[in-house]
Amino acid sequence: MTLVTRLSLFFLVTLAVVLAGFSAALYSLAYSHLHRQMEDRLESTLNLLASDAEEDQDGLEWEPHERLIAVGAERDDKIQWVVTDGQGNRVDASKDVDAGQPASGWDAEPWQLMRRRLQAKSKAENGERRDEERKKRFPILDIVVAAPRMPVQKALQTLAIVLSAISLVLWSSVALLGRWLCRRALTPLTRMAVAARTIHADDLGQRLPNAGTGDELEDLGRAFNDLLTRLHESFERQQRFTGDASHQLRTPLTAILGQIEVLFRRDRPVEEYDRVLKLVQKQAAHLRLIVEMLLFLARADAETKLTQLETIDLSAWLADHLQTWAAHVRTADLKWDAASVGPYWVKAQPPLLGQLVDNLLDNATKYSEAGTAVVIVIGEESGLVTLAVEDEGCGIAPDDLPHVFEAFYRSPHSHRLGIGGVGLGLAVAKRVAGALGGRLTAESQLGKGSRFTLQLPRVGVGAADAGLETRTWTTPII
């Protein structure tokens, strides 16, 4: 069942319920009004007839010749009446009542009856008084008025037919109009579905047509197009990553194979074999480093999220870690800001944190002149422990700064300077920072230097002293 059909059925059923309820309510009101109107007419007629009976000391007097009773005389007034005494004998009746018709002849349908009994307070002496004026006295008078129900029933029947016809015409019109409106309203959705079926993996540049309706459908199309744009960018990054990875892996492999092929062309002295083997070892180590970084970057975010973290004093740990840089040619340029005295408790995995710091220091020493300072600053800001690495190197252009954490990205400026590298160090550092629950940011000015800042959540002293595995390094600062 299509969405148009479901929406149409929903609104049509709702409309049918509303129309049925409205018609039933209107019919009930008309039924009540017409019957109440008929009862009011009967009540008025009873009051009028009762006023023609007067009571004196001898009983009730009925004077049909002295009072003109016009009830039932007119053609459009269908009310009939009969007056009887206590024994059921007819005393008087309306003109359209047959003389032989008993008072009980209206008991069956289709008549609406109303009765009233008049009883004298004092009884007359045995029936009627004999006088020549033909006046009579009755101890009891029963007045019965009747109105036919047929006019009311016909009016209600006509009303029912009219309401049914109007409801049917209205429901049919709304059914046709509603289905047309639903189809028209959902036409943009149909076009988007058709366009979505034509999008293939080899052409992710296609987009869904703009609905142009200014409502939720247009917002849906815009959101879906934004999703396609992100997927397209991700797919392009993946393709670029694959190509760059293949290139970076091919370079050391080519060097290794080339050296081995040259070595096997003829017999060589032992020193030459030793030199080539050391070169192969160096290239193999470089190749392993690239593979490890590629494997780390290829993991999903959920897989790189670390749970078994140690609570460490970052300042003491850094002092110990910098001992591994003692043999580096730029060791004398590494400076630690005096304000970085701890303790600064954080949760981390020391090997991964060491890889992150090494990548930042390697990047700083690579893009700065020998003899310029590379400053390491540890501090605290808004409940976060910060570790910043600052250099006075060539800096990064504003257009290149948003891309420095992308895998294999190297700025055109670094290519012009002839600085070697793979372009994975900062990407790995960014990924490690996320795995540790932190954030890595970059600031730079072209020609003045760069600053890379790692932010990690600070652990309170109470948490550091709790049952967590805690390590403190006390080795002097380089």
GIGI-V463189 format. One record per backbone hydrogen bond with DSSP energy under -0.5 kcal/mol. NH is the residue of the N-H (numbers start at 1). CO is the residue of the C=O. If there is no record, write none. Layout:
<<NH;CO> <NH;CO>>
This chain:
<<6;2> <7;3> <8;4> <9;5> <10;6> <11;7> <12;8> <13;9> <14;10> <15;11> <16;12> <17;13> <18;14> <19;15> <20;16> <21;17> <22;18> <23;19> <24;20> <25;21> <26;22> <27;23> <28;24> <29;25> <30;26> <31;27> <32;28> <33;29> <34;30> <35;31> <36;32> <37;33> <38;34> <39;35> <40;36> <41;37> <42;38> <43;39> <44;40> <45;41> <46;42> <47;43> <48;44> <49;45> <50;46> <51;47> <52;49> <53;50> <54;52> <54;61> <56;59> <59;56> <60;138> <61;54> <62;60> <62;136> <63;52> <63;61> <64;62> <67;63> <69;67> <70;68> <73;70> <74;70> <77;74> <78;76> <80;146> <82;144> <83;92> <84;142> <85;89> <86;140> <88;85> <91;83> <92;83> <94;81> <97;94> <98;96> <101;98> <105;102> <106;103> <107;104> <111;108> <112;147> <113;111> <114;145> <116;143> <118;141> <120;139> <126;124> <128;126> <131;129> <134;131> <138;60> <141;118> <142;84> <143;116> <143;141> <144;82> <144;142> <145;114> <146;80> <147;112> <149;110> <150;110> <153;149> <154;150> <155;151> <156;152> <157;153> <158;154> <159;155> <160;156> <161;157> <162;158> <163;159> <164;160> <165;161> <166;162> <167;163> <168;164> <169;165> <170;166> <171;167> <172;168> <173;169> <174;170> <175;171> <176;172> <177;173> <178;174> <179;175> <180;176> <181;177> <182;178> <183;179> <184;180> <185;181> <186;182> <187;183> <187;184> <190;186> <191;187> <192;188> <193;189> <194;190> <195;191> <196;192> <197;193> <198;194> <198;195> <199;196> <200;203> <203;200> <206;203> <219;215> <220;216> <221;217> <222;218> <223;219> <224;220> <225;221> <226;222> <227;223> <228;224> <229;225> <230;226> <231;227> <232;228> <233;229> <234;230> <235;231> <236;232> <237;233> <238;234> <239;235> <240;236> <241;237> <242;238> <243;239> <244;240> <245;241> <246;242> <247;243> <248;244> <249;245> <250;246> <251;247> <252;248> <253;249> <254;250> <255;251> <256;252> <257;253> <258;254> <259;255> <260;256> <261;257> <262;258> <263;259> <264;260> <265;262> <266;263> <273;269> <274;270> <275;271> <276;272> <277;273> <278;274> <279;275> <280;276> <281;277> <282;278> <283;279> <284;280> <285;281> <286;282> <287;283> <288;284> <289;285> <290;286> <291;287> <292;288> <293;289> <294;290> <295;291> <296;292> <297;293> <298;294> <299;295> <299;296> <304;300> <305;301> <306;304> <306;435> <309;307> <310;348> <311;469> <312;310> <312;346> <313;471> <314;312> <314;344> <317;313> <318;314> <319;315> <320;316> <321;317> <322;318> <323;320> <324;321> <325;322> <326;323> <328;325> <331;328> <333;330> <334;330> <334;331> <335;333> <335;374> <337;335> <337;376> <340;337> <341;338> <346;312> <347;457> <348;310> <350;348> <353;349> <354;350> <355;351> <356;352> <357;353> <358;354> <359;355> <360;356> <361;357> <362;358> <363;359> <364;360> <365;361> <366;362> <367;363> <368;365> <372;369> <374;333> <375;373> <375;390> <376;335> <377;375> <377;388> <379;386> <381;384> <384;381> <385;456> <386;379> <387;454> <388;377> <389;452> <390;375> <390;388> <391;450> <394;367> <400;397> <401;397> <402;398> <403;400> <404;401> <406;403> <408;423> <409;406> <409;423> <415;411> <416;412> <417;413> <418;414> <418;415> <419;414> <428;424> <429;425> <430;426> <431;427> <432;428> <433;429> <434;430> <435;431> <436;432> <437;434> <438;433> <439;455> <441;453> <443;451> <445;449> <447;394> <448;445> <449;445> <451;443> <452;389> <453;441> <454;387> <455;439> <456;385> <458;383> <459;345> <464;460> <465;461> <466;462> <468;466> <470;468> <471;311>>
